[in-house]
């Protein structure tokens, strides 16, 4: 009797559709783009890892399904542990591929003007892109800023980060965690030493940037 079937079924359900869709996306973009351009996509280079993990789950099931006179004494936990150990070695890539599954870049057949996946962090994905100048990513961790007016720390969720490729500037859209009415769009400046500044912008630019976020359906 296979004692880890619930585990392997749940893991397959978590990754199988992403694998199928990413393979289909790759086949589609290969019809329009050079192989060099396709190979810039993170999911093209890494999608095989999902297949490798699914095959590891199949192997665990085959071993757990093994029959014998002492089958009732058999422990399948080792097969589960082996699968999880394999997964732990590629977990960052698996998590990123899950994001690629719902990223706008996944099915984009345009030659990327934004260095493709080069600057995309492991916890981010593109949710809006005009193919020329602007793109919005999500996935940044919440931040805490001090309010001089209220004399308190304010905890914000990050709705999105807009990049203006023409000006090489970035704008962050913040919403207070416990007060959705408290929203801000600030210029986001990250320096080579890792420090970050959040700078206010004038009203005209604020309206323009907000409209871009709305146009990409990324707003609260």
Phi, psi and omega per residue, in radians:
X1 nan 2.268 3.124
X2 -1.371 1.966 -3.066
X3 -1.637 -0.005 -3.124
X4 -2.063 0.290 -3.064
X5 -1.087 -0.682 3.123
X6 -1.054 -0.718 3.126
X7 -1.123 -0.891 -3.084
X8 -1.153 -0.645 3.105
X9 -1.126 -0.733 -3.139
X10 -1.139 -0.684 3.130
X11 -1.188 -0.711 3.082
X12 -1.076 -0.758 -3.139
X13 -1.065 -0.538 -3.100
X14 -1.302 -0.431 -2.995
X15 -2.173 -0.353 -3.009
X16 -1.082 -0.823 -3.091
X17 -1.155 -0.662 3.091
X18 -1.054 -0.729 3.135
X19 -1.108 -0.825 -3.129
X20 -1.049 -0.826 -3.091
X21 -1.174 -0.691 3.132
X22 -1.164 -0.680 3.077
X23 -1.088 -0.738 3.107
X24 -1.128 -0.689 3.100
X25 -1.092 -0.742 3.130
X26 -1.076 -0.796 3.125
X27 -1.065 -0.639 -3.138
X28 -1.204 -0.856 -3.074
X29 -1.232 -0.424 3.088
X30 -1.169 -0.333 3.087
X31 -1.327 -0.285 -3.023
X32 -2.087 -0.410 -3.013
X33 -2.090 2.737 3.077
X34 -1.154 2.742 3.125
X35 -1.085 -0.611 3.098
X36 -1.051 -0.734 -3.141
X37 -1.222 -0.714 3.130
X38 -1.090 -0.690 -3.095
X39 -1.183 -0.221 3.079
X40 -1.304 -0.341 -3.116
X41 -1.302 2.246 -3.113
X42 -0.963 -0.780 -3.051
X43 -1.171 -0.476 3.081
X44 -1.159 -0.715 -3.100
X45 -1.329 -0.453 -2.953
X46 -2.030 -0.125 -3.022
X47 -1.056 -0.439 3.139
X48 -1.057 -0.386 -3.135
X49 -1.174 -0.568 3.062
X50 -1.142 -0.781 3.112
X51 -1.039 -0.760 3.132
X52 -1.030 -0.725 -3.124
X53 -1.225 -0.705 3.098
X54 -1.080 -0.664 3.094
X55 -1.175 -0.598 3.080
X56 -1.140 -0.655 3.073
X57 -1.152 -0.699 3.085
X58 -1.066 -0.730 3.120
X59 -1.097 -0.739 3.116
X60 -1.064 -0.709 3.114
X61 -1.147 -0.729 -3.140
X62 -1.068 -0.745 3.134
X63 -1.188 -0.692 -3.138
X64 -1.238 -0.460 3.128
X65 -1.388 -0.157 -3.072
X66 -0.971 2.355 -3.110
X67 -1.770 2.626 3.096
X68 -3.008 2.916 -3.106
X69 -1.110 -0.401 3.139
X70 -1.916 0.522 -3.081
X71 -1.003 -0.610 -3.081
X72 -1.198 -0.303 3.107
X73 -1.636 -0.139 -3.025
X74 -1.233 2.392 3.044
X75 -1.834 2.166 -3.133
X76 -1.643 -0.005 -3.077
X77 -1.060 -0.554 -3.133
X78 -1.134 -0.642 3.120
X79 -1.160 -0.670 3.076
X80 -1.134 -0.757 3.131
X81 -1.090 -0.684 3.127
X82 -1.112 -0.725 3.122
X83 -1.138 -0.743 -3.141
X84 -1.188 -0.595 3.078
X85 -1.130 -0.745 3.086
X86 -1.076 -0.774 -3.136
X87 -1.087 -0.707 -3.092
X88 -1.085 -0.482 3.138
X89 -1.311 -0.278 -3.110
X90 -2.240 0.282 -2.977
X91 -1.079 -0.662 3.137
X92 -1.084 -0.738 3.119
X93 -1.186 -0.687 3.110
X94 -1.093 -0.770 3.120
X95 -1.099 -0.705 3.124
X96 -1.143 -0.710 3.123
X97 -1.112 -0.591 3.062
X98 -1.104 -0.651 3.071
X99 -1.206 -0.707 3.095
X100 -1.005 -0.560 -3.108
X101 -1.037 -0.565 -3.124
X102 -1.979 0.197 3.134
X103 -1.424 2.531 3.122
X104 -1.080 -0.452 -3.126
X105 -1.250 -0.331 -3.031
X106 -1.030 -0.620 -3.103
X107 -2.078 0.265 -3.098
X108 -1.352 2.235 -3.114
X109 -1.824 0.235 3.080
X110 -1.598 2.562 3.001
X111 -1.187 2.142 -2.973
X112 -1.250 2.289 3.094
X113 -1.647 0.021 -3.043
X114 -2.028 0.597 3.128
X115 1.052 0.503 3.056
X116 0.847 -2.231 -3.048
X117 -1.562 0.125 -2.971
X118 -1.014 -0.740 -3.066
X119 -1.731 0.092 -3.090
X120 -1.433 2.140 -3.111
X121 -1.317 2.952 -3.056
X122 -1.219 -0.276 3.141
X123 -1.977 0.319 -3.092
X124 -2.061 2.802 2.974
X125 -2.617 2.756 3.116
X126 -1.518 2.222 3.132
X127 -1.945 -0.140 3.108
X128 -2.802 2.468 -3.096
X129 -2.790 2.351 3.116
X130 -1.742 0.113 3.083
X131 1.252 -0.100 -3.051
X132 -2.187 -0.882 -2.961
X133 -2.278 -0.748 -2.989
X134 -2.023 2.529 2.905
X135 -2.602 2.652 -3.109
X136 -2.093 2.323 3.056
X137 -2.040 2.679 3.019
X138 -2.148 2.901 3.083
X139 2.062 -0.012 3.114
X140 -1.224 2.564 3.119
X141 -1.210 2.662 3.058
X142 -0.994 2.679 3.128
X143 -2.239 2.786 3.092
X144 -2.117 2.203 3.106
X145 -2.140 2.583 3.128
X146 -1.564 2.261 3.110
X147 -1.656 1.980 3.092
X148 -1.168 -0.578 -3.130
X149 -1.185 -0.713 -3.069
X150 -1.745 -0.109 3.134
X151 0.947 0.878 3.132
X152 -2.725 2.788 2.983
X153 -1.353 2.372 3.120
X154 -2.046 2.243 -3.101
X155 -1.693 2.116 -3.068
X156 -2.013 2.475 2.879
X157 -1.575 2.559 3.135
X158 -1.696 1.962 3.125
X159 -1.241 -0.695 3.140
X160 -3.096 2.878 3.083
X161 -2.152 2.071 -3.130
X162 -1.686 2.266 3.050
X163 -1.899 2.243 3.010
X164 -1.773 1.807 -3.038
X165 -1.217 -0.446 3.136
X166 -1.207 -0.761 -3.101
X167 -1.680 -0.141 -3.078
X168 1.007 0.707 3.091
X169 -2.060 2.751 -3.090
X170 -2.258 2.509 -3.113
X171 -2.278 2.273 -3.065
X172 -1.897 2.372 -3.114
X173 -1.851 2.036 -3.051
X174 -2.016 2.475 3.041
X175 -2.314 2.236 -3.134
X176 -1.087 2.393 -3.045
X177 -1.030 -0.724 -3.055
X178 -1.853 0.171 3.134
X179 -2.675 1.590 -3.051
X180 -1.115 -0.289 3.114
X181 -1.314 -0.338 -3.127
X182 -1.566 1.652 -3.073
X183 -2.152 2.546 -3.140
X184 -2.508 2.527 2.932
X185 -2.094 2.135 -3.065
X186 -2.252 2.708 2.986
X187 -1.289 2.330 -3.092
X188 -1.862 2.044 -3.106
X189 -2.091 1.978 3.093
X190 -1.951 2.233 -3.032
X191 -1.748 2.887 -3.069
X192 -1.086 -0.413 3.115
X193 -1.470 0.017 3.103
X194 1.656 -0.202 3.129
X195 -1.274 2.729 -3.061
X196 -2.301 2.426 2.990
X197 -2.073 2.540 3.050
X198 -2.062 1.927 -2.985
X199 -1.932 2.430 3.084
X200 -1.226 2.688 3.127
X201 -2.212 2.767 -3.081
X202 -1.260 2.868 -3.004
X203 -1.089 -0.682 -3.132
X204 -1.102 -0.797 3.113
X205 -1.176 -0.660 3.112
X206 -1.005 -0.818 3.134
X207 -1.089 -0.714 -3.130
X208 -1.125 -0.820 -3.118
X209 -1.148 -0.721 3.115
X210 -1.056 -0.747 3.130
X211 -1.074 -0.606 3.104
X212 -1.175 -0.772 3.074
X213 -1.006 -0.796 -3.137
X214 -1.099 -0.715 3.131
X215 -1.058 -0.502 3.087
X216 -1.627 0.185 3.132
X217 0.999 0.720 -3.130
X218 -2.217 1.514 -3.092
X219 -2.834 2.890 3.083
X220 -1.943 nan nan
